[in-house]
């Protein structure tokens, strides 16, 4: 596994794990790597400091008291998501379920429907759908109140 510092074309910085360097390249080429802030697929690796081992640290580290034979050692659980992040994900999941339950999906017609509702040309009702970044920006600039629905981590894979 390799961790990369990433940045999107909107200058949002974030990190992500990949199975290998070629794994990142392939996923980025196919548009699978997206910014968690703006959902932009235009993501590149950011400059990051390497994690370099130092010899002076090894000397200061006390040796373990006793080492068990390999067959007796128990593998430690590896946490990819700590308990706080799991709690946040559960809250996002609950929010998303509530939004899905109480809105009507208008699909790609979202920008037009949201504008009609805002202008009073359509019945006011909670809707959801898809809009490009440019369409969403235009709606916000025109005073139409919209917000992105948070994606769940499993929806990005």
Backbone torsions as a table, in degrees:
resi	resn	phi	psi	omega
1	UNK	NA	145.3	178.4
2	UNK	-136.1	138.3	-179.6
3	UNK	-105.4	131.0	177.4
4	UNK	-116.9	142.2	166.8
5	UNK	-84.3	129.3	-175.6
6	UNK	-123.8	159.7	177.4
7	UNK	-145.3	139.2	179.1
8	UNK	-96.3	176.4	-179.1
9	UNK	-68.9	-10.6	175.6
10	UNK	-97.7	9.5	177.0
11	UNK	70.8	21.1	172.9
12	UNK	-78.9	131.1	179.8
13	UNK	-104.6	139.4	178.6
14	UNK	-159.2	172.3	179.9
15	UNK	-123.4	154.8	175.8
16	UNK	-154.9	154.3	180.0
17	UNK	-101.3	144.2	178.6
18	UNK	-137.6	155.9	-178.7
19	UNK	-68.5	-28.1	179.6
20	UNK	-165.4	172.7	177.1
21	UNK	-62.9	-40.8	179.1
22	UNK	-69.4	-27.0	176.1
23	UNK	-62.9	-43.7	176.2
24	UNK	-61.9	-48.8	-176.9
25	UNK	-57.1	-44.4	-178.9
26	UNK	-66.7	-45.8	-179.8
27	UNK	-65.0	-39.8	179.0
28	UNK	-65.8	-42.4	179.4
29	UNK	-59.8	-37.7	-178.1
30	UNK	-85.6	-0.9	178.0
31	UNK	81.4	17.0	-178.8
32	UNK	-84.6	-15.3	179.3
33	UNK	-96.5	114.1	-179.0
34	UNK	-129.2	154.3	179.9
35	UNK	-70.1	129.9	179.3
36	UNK	-72.0	-12.7	-179.2
37	UNK	-90.4	-45.2	-174.8
38	UNK	-123.3	-0.9	177.7
39	UNK	67.3	18.8	178.4
40	UNK	-71.1	133.6	176.4
41	UNK	-85.5	-2.4	-179.5
42	UNK	-88.6	82.9	-173.8
43	UNK	-120.1	136.5	176.6
44	UNK	-129.6	163.8	176.6
45	UNK	-72.6	139.5	176.5
46	UNK	-97.7	162.7	176.4
47	UNK	-70.2	133.0	177.9
48	UNK	-140.8	149.8	-180.0
49	UNK	-76.6	135.0	177.9
50	UNK	-71.6	154.5	176.4
51	UNK	-92.9	103.5	-173.9
52	UNK	-105.3	131.0	177.3
53	UNK	-77.0	141.9	179.5
54	UNK	-116.8	140.7	-179.9
55	UNK	-70.5	-35.0	-177.7
56	UNK	-64.6	-25.1	176.3
57	UNK	-73.2	-35.9	-180.0
58	UNK	-62.0	-38.0	-178.4
59	UNK	-68.5	-32.5	-177.7
60	UNK	-82.3	-16.3	-178.3
61	UNK	-80.8	121.7	179.6
62	UNK	-67.8	144.6	178.6
63	UNK	-72.4	146.7	177.7
64	UNK	-63.9	146.8	-176.0
65	UNK	-62.2	-47.0	-179.6
66	UNK	-146.7	138.1	179.1
67	UNK	-106.3	127.5	178.7
68	UNK	-79.5	152.1	173.4
69	UNK	-60.2	152.9	-174.1
70	UNK	-54.9	-40.3	-177.2
71	UNK	-69.7	-20.1	-179.3
72	UNK	-92.0	-16.6	-178.7
73	UNK	-70.7	136.1	178.1
74	UNK	-92.8	131.9	178.0
75	UNK	-65.9	138.7	178.6
76	UNK	-85.2	144.4	176.4
77	UNK	-68.2	137.5	178.9
78	UNK	-105.6	120.9	179.8
79	UNK	-93.6	119.2	173.0
80	UNK	-89.9	-23.1	178.7
81	UNK	-133.3	122.2	179.6
82	UNK	-77.9	175.4	-174.0
83	UNK	-65.3	-35.0	178.4
84	UNK	-66.0	-42.8	179.3
85	UNK	-66.7	-37.1	177.0
86	UNK	-62.7	-38.5	178.0
87	UNK	-66.1	-42.3	178.0
88	UNK	-62.8	-44.0	179.0
89	UNK	-61.2	-39.6	178.7
90	UNK	-64.4	-39.3	178.2
91	UNK	-67.2	-40.3	177.5
92	UNK	-63.4	-42.9	179.2
93	UNK	-60.5	-44.2	179.9
94	UNK	-65.2	-42.4	178.0
95	UNK	-61.3	-46.3	-179.1
96	UNK	-61.8	-42.3	178.6
97	UNK	-62.0	-40.8	179.1
98	UNK	-64.5	-42.6	178.1
99	UNK	-61.7	-45.7	-179.3
100	UNK	-62.8	-36.8	-177.9
101	UNK	-69.7	-33.5	-171.8
102	UNK	-109.3	15.3	178.9
103	UNK	-129.6	161.7	176.4
104	UNK	-104.8	130.2	179.6
105	UNK	-82.2	118.1	178.1
106	UNK	-107.3	5.5	174.8
107	UNK	60.1	-135.9	-176.5
108	UNK	-70.3	-12.6	178.8
109	UNK	-81.2	5.1	-176.0
110	UNK	-53.3	-50.2	-177.9
111	UNK	-58.0	-42.9	-179.3
112	UNK	-67.7	-44.7	-179.9
113	UNK	-64.8	-42.3	179.5
114	UNK	-62.5	-40.0	179.2
115	UNK	-67.1	-41.0	178.4
116	UNK	-61.9	-44.8	179.0
117	UNK	-62.8	-44.1	179.7
118	UNK	-61.5	-40.8	-177.9
119	UNK	-80.8	-6.8	-179.6
120	UNK	84.7	10.2	-179.5
121	UNK	-87.0	-6.1	177.6
122	UNK	-140.7	156.1	179.7
123	UNK	-60.1	133.6	177.9
124	UNK	-68.6	124.6	178.9
125	UNK	-159.3	154.1	178.8
126	UNK	-76.2	124.0	-179.1
127	UNK	-125.9	162.6	172.4
128	UNK	-143.3	160.7	179.7
129	UNK	173.7	-160.9	-177.9
130	UNK	-111.7	144.2	174.6
131	UNK	-146.5	144.2	175.6
132	UNK	-72.5	167.3	178.5
133	UNK	-58.5	-42.5	-179.1
134	UNK	-66.1	-41.4	178.4
135	UNK	-64.2	-42.9	179.1
136	UNK	-63.1	-42.7	179.1
137	UNK	-61.6	-43.0	179.6
138	UNK	-63.4	-41.1	178.1
139	UNK	-61.5	-46.5	-179.6
140	UNK	-63.1	-43.9	179.3
141	UNK	-61.8	-29.6	178.9
142	UNK	-87.5	3.8	176.0
143	UNK	87.6	9.5	177.9
144	UNK	-79.3	123.9	-177.3
145	UNK	-81.9	110.7	177.5
146	UNK	-134.0	163.6	173.8
147	UNK	-151.9	147.9	177.4
148	UNK	-73.0	146.2	175.0
149	UNK	-87.7	127.8	-177.6
150	UNK	-63.5	135.4	175.6
151	UNK	-83.4	146.3	175.6
152	UNK	-86.9	147.1	-178.1
153	UNK	-54.0	-38.4	-178.4
154	UNK	-70.2	-16.1	178.0
155	UNK	-77.9	-16.3	-177.9
156	UNK	-89.0	-11.1	-177.1
157	UNK	-95.5	NA	NA
